[in-house]
Amino acid sequence: MKTCLECGEPFVGREDKKFCSDGCRNAYNNKINKDSTNYMRNINNKLRKNYRILSELNSDGKTTTTKTKLMSRGFDFEFFTNILNTKSGNTYYFLYNQGYMALENDYYVLVKKDI
């Protein structure tokens, strides 16, 4: 007889089974994977917002936009997931697979990385 990792109730099942139900499995995994602090939650929310903005503006995979348009939608240039420096000396900032690079006169090229 095994006990559920979430609710502690005894259950019968396969040797590798850890939970008595899908509900308990989901509740357990949600607890483990939740953002543990307000700081983490706030950063993740900013990253998600920036990603949504780039995705909406860059539906074709490559386009240009202005800094004003990005900022008017609430884009925060301080939050990104990684930087790509190309051999030609260009610097792209990425939010997962959506990226941007500064051009002249406050224009930005938006790109999408194929995964």
PyMOL commands that set and color helices and strands:
alter all, ss='L'
color gray80, all
select helices_A, chain A and resi 22-33+38-57+67-72
alter helices_A, ss='H'
color red, helices_A
select strands_A, chain A and resi 2-3+10-11+62-66+82-85+91-95+98-102+107-112
alter strands_A, ss='S'
color yellow, strands_A
deselect
rebuild
show_as cartoon
